[in-house]
Each structure stands twice: as structure tokens, then as C-alpha cells.
């Protein structure tokens, strides 16, 4: 159990276009979903925290107008990279945290999706 | 802001040797989690520690949470080639925040 999917797994787009990435929890409901960037051989950098039905909370330095997050249901969150530029090229990975008590470990563990490789040309 | 430091950044061992990675937070944590990321894969949750001084074991892996709840360690006994990957600690600050702050990870390679 506790599977998180991401779509697409990789995408190449032209500079100036927008790209939408989907994150779904397949077999559990997620109170909260998180969006991270991971640069090669580096750690995970949290971009934003999203709760179903409310506005996402963005980390300092992350442009909320550029990285639009929508958390429409307890199983789906989307990240849209608007007007993408080459510097936005990265590995974007989402995670989902089960509703308290539903997780295997009780609460707050995060289950990660497989990530989306975005390349902006 | 909160920072989580993790050392060493890299560790190369011979199969059968032990391995330890250490994690230190600039602030007191409500809990700490450990994740493993295999090469080319995504992070996978290993364990969560909540109590001061807590020690948990998973087969050859031993996790500790410091008395002050500001540091933690992961120790692997008798490493195997299947242990290769990057081990991340992630801390959650006190106050109920859902946000995790990840350490930079320790990349473990095991020579057979």
C-alpha cells in the first residue's frame, strides 16, 4: 500500500510554455501533499505544502505565481510551472502524507512519488 | 530558519563493515524521520522517532534520537550491497508543523 504516482515521469518543453505535473495517492487519502525539487546529487528542497481545499504554503524564495499548486481532492495535487525557463529544469518530486491514523506508522510519514524530470529548452 | 546537517556526505565501505550517518538540527525537533533513496529511485520512508532518547531497530539498522531531540543517527551493522543508496534524515520542528526539513543525505556505497 501507500503508493503515490506522478505524471508525467519526464517532460521536455520549450521556454515560455507551461507544464502541469500531477501527483496522486493511489490507495490512501492524503491530508497534505508536498512538492520538492531535487538537483543532481543533492537533497530535497521543499517548495510548498498543500492541503486539500486550501491555498498552498510556499517556502521562502519560491515564486507562487510561477509554481501554481492546486490540491483539488484528498488524492490529487497538481503543480504547474508557468512560463518555464531553462533554469526551471529539475527533478520535481511530490510526496503525500496520509490522514492521521491511516498511515502504516501512525502519522505524518511521507510517501514519495517517482518524480518528474522537467527539461526546458 | 531551521537547518538539518548530515554527515558524512559520502561513505564507502567494504561489504560486512558497519556504517553510521549522523544528523544534527539547529533547533529542537518534535520528531525525526529517516528515508532511503536508491540510485535512480525516490525516497522511501524507513522510520520515525518521536521520543527523547528513543532507539528503534529494523533488522541490521539501528536508529537513535538524542536526549535533547536535536540529533539522530542511523547505524547499519554488517553492510550488504543491497544497502547502497542515499540516506536522508528529515526533521520536523516542534509546534505541529507538517513540514519536514531534509538533511543533504549520506551516500553509501558498498564494495562487494
Interface residues (C-beta under 8 A of the other chain):
Chain A: X31 X32 X34 X41 X42 X43 X44 X45 X46 X49 X60 X93 X95 X97 X105 X106 X108 X109 X110 X111 X112 X113 X114 X115
Chain B: X1 X31 X33 X35 X41 X42 X43 X44 X45 X47 X48 X88 X92 X98 X99 X100 X101 X102 X103 X104 X105 X107
